[in-house]
């Protein structure tokens, strides 16, 4: 059985939702960030990056959300969570998810984990100050160029949707005025109406604005 | 015909090499970063992110290196640039490439493009100071946990290899002492012996340490 290591408020929620959407047999294991359990020797043996998510499969452990989402879509093809037979469309899915992991998630992380990139307290404060602007810029680009509606890729619900939902739920906490982001807010409402989303959100105890 | 927009010294080299490895018909178009051509209206119409690479296909434009690499592997399956029939192994490829784009490339970018994340000059200097340490940490993790040898995924050469080669060629410029990184240096030498790598490197005029 698959085992998903997660912590509430992290991007692990995207994979958690995807597993629910797929009807996958899995166990969700909470990693206690409060006690820094992600840095324990026990957890580092599972994921040497000391982060979540990590998905333990019968063939080994996978990390990185875009990889986990592709794996869930391919491992449970009946759930039709990605356009697996169409290389261009599948590349569009990976393009969107890569943008979320390499640009949007990174912009967000500068508000909370600035010590990754600088040791100086004033620099870390300077990073925090820019987060509302960088996150707004990302959200606007997503609305203008990528979110086709009703789902990210258009008519087909894909693994892009739980990932956008997850990172999109951080916007208010990042100081972004989401009243201007009607596309993302509508997408969020649509997501919250899905049973799989409700189940994962409730299991994690995640706050969605 | 595919059209790859690139600039020398950027991660576009990974896709450039992959296209050569695939024997793909393509045209490489240089974007002049010196004159800020990536921010011109003409280029923003191609890629609204204002970055390279961008790959123009007959069905539209794709961005983000992990997506482009997957597309090349899937579009030219005879080149066997990814374990396409094995969801777990393919997820491992995406895991590695996601790590490069979301963590390693981002660590590197703090030395050159700190204005993405802070407006304060002192903060940008503080970011630069940390780059040698963060890049070394990434390189060590790659050697310890991911680079199986002789190629990233083991016996099969995949799209992970041009991507590691590309980002690995930035290490010296980032202040990392690569004499301690024998795995990455051997991988670099192995890559430089391939005709496809030589052709892409020479076409771009890229300096590889």
HADDOCK unambig.tbl for C-alpha pairs under 7 A between the chains (distance, minus, plus):
assign (segid A and resid 62 and name CA) (segid B and resid 92 and name CA) 6.76 0.50 0.50
assign (segid A and resid 62 and name CA) (segid B and resid 95 and name CA) 6.91 0.50 0.50
assign (segid A and resid 63 and name CA) (segid B and resid 95 and name CA) 6.08 0.50 0.50
assign (segid A and resid 64 and name CA) (segid B and resid 95 and name CA) 5.51 0.50 0.50
assign (segid A and resid 64 and name CA) (segid B and resid 98 and name CA) 6.33 0.50 0.50
assign (segid A and resid 64 and name CA) (segid B and resid 99 and name CA) 6.79 0.50 0.50
assign (segid A and resid 66 and name CA) (segid B and resid 98 and name CA) 6.91 0.50 0.50
assign (segid A and resid 67 and name CA) (segid B and resid 91 and name CA) 5.03 0.50 0.50
assign (segid A and resid 67 and name CA) (segid B and resid 94 and name CA) 5.05 0.50 0.50
assign (segid A and resid 67 and name CA) (segid B and resid 95 and name CA) 4.95 0.50 0.50
assign (segid A and resid 68 and name CA) (segid B and resid 91 and name CA) 6.87 0.50 0.50
assign (segid A and resid 70 and name CA) (segid B and resid 91 and name CA) 6.56 0.50 0.50
assign (segid A and resid 71 and name CA) (segid B and resid 87 and name CA) 6.00 0.50 0.50
assign (segid A and resid 71 and name CA) (segid B and resid 88 and name CA) 6.52 0.50 0.50
assign (segid A and resid 71 and name CA) (segid B and resid 91 and name CA) 5.54 0.50 0.50
assign (segid A and resid 74 and name CA) (segid B and resid 87 and name CA) 5.90 0.50 0.50
assign (segid A and resid 75 and name CA) (segid B and resid 87 and name CA) 6.49 0.50 0.50
assign (segid A and resid 87 and name CA) (segid B and resid 71 and name CA) 5.98 0.50 0.50
assign (segid A and resid 87 and name CA) (segid B and resid 74 and name CA) 5.89 0.50 0.50
assign (segid A and resid 87 and name CA) (segid B and resid 75 and name CA) 6.49 0.50 0.50
assign (segid A and resid 88 and name CA) (segid B and resid 71 and name CA) 6.51 0.50 0.50
assign (segid A and resid 91 and name CA) (segid B and resid 67 and name CA) 5.02 0.50 0.50
assign (segid A and resid 91 and name CA) (segid B and resid 68 and name CA) 6.85 0.50 0.50
assign (segid A and resid 91 and name CA) (segid B and resid 70 and name CA) 6.56 0.50 0.50
assign (segid A and resid 91 and name CA) (segid B and resid 71 and name CA) 5.54 0.50 0.50
assign (segid A and resid 92 and name CA) (segid B and resid 62 and name CA) 6.76 0.50 0.50
assign (segid A and resid 94 and name CA) (segid B and resid 67 and name CA) 5.05 0.50 0.50
assign (segid A and resid 95 and name CA) (segid B and resid 62 and name CA) 6.91 0.50 0.50
assign (segid A and resid 95 and name CA) (segid B and resid 63 and name CA) 6.07 0.50 0.50
assign (segid A and resid 95 and name CA) (segid B and resid 64 and name CA) 5.51 0.50 0.50
assign (segid A and resid 95 and name CA) (segid B and resid 67 and name CA) 4.96 0.50 0.50
assign (segid A and resid 98 and name CA) (segid B and resid 64 and name CA) 6.35 0.50 0.50
assign (segid A and resid 98 and name CA) (segid B and resid 66 and name CA) 6.91 0.50 0.50
assign (segid A and resid 99 and name CA) (segid B and resid 64 and name CA) 6.80 0.50 0.50
assign (segid A and resid 101 and name CA) (segid B and resid 102 and name CA) 5.75 0.50 0.50
assign (segid A and resid 102 and name CA) (segid B and resid 101 and name CA) 5.75 0.50 0.50
assign (segid A and resid 102 and name CA) (segid B and resid 102 and name CA) 3.94 0.50 0.50
assign (segid A and resid 117 and name CA) (segid B and resid 127 and name CA) 5.68 0.50 0.50
assign (segid A and resid 117 and name CA) (segid B and resid 130 and name CA) 6.26 0.50 0.50
assign (segid A and resid 118 and name CA) (segid B and resid 126 and name CA) 5.67 0.50 0.50
assign (segid A and resid 118 and name CA) (segid B and resid 127 and name CA) 4.89 0.50 0.50
assign (segid A and resid 118 and name CA) (segid B and resid 130 and name CA) 5.80 0.50 0.50
assign (segid A and resid 120 and name CA) (segid B and resid 126 and name CA) 6.45 0.50 0.50
assign (segid A and resid 122 and name CA) (segid B and resid 123 and name CA) 6.96 0.50 0.50
assign (segid A and resid 123 and name CA) (segid B and resid 122 and name CA) 6.95 0.50 0.50
assign (segid A and resid 123 and name CA) (segid B and resid 123 and name CA) 4.10 0.50 0.50
assign (segid A and resid 123 and name CA) (segid B and resid 126 and name CA) 6.48 0.50 0.50
assign (segid A and resid 126 and name CA) (segid B and resid 118 and name CA) 5.65 0.50 0.50
assign (segid A and resid 126 and name CA) (segid B and resid 120 and name CA) 6.44 0.50 0.50
assign (segid A and resid 126 and name CA) (segid B and resid 123 and name CA) 6.47 0.50 0.50
assign (segid A and resid 127 and name CA) (segid B and resid 117 and name CA) 5.69 0.50 0.50
assign (segid A and resid 127 and name CA) (segid B and resid 118 and name CA) 4.89 0.50 0.50
assign (segid A and resid 130 and name CA) (segid B and resid 117 and name CA) 6.27 0.50 0.50
assign (segid A and resid 130 and name CA) (segid B and resid 118 and name CA) 5.80 0.50 0.50
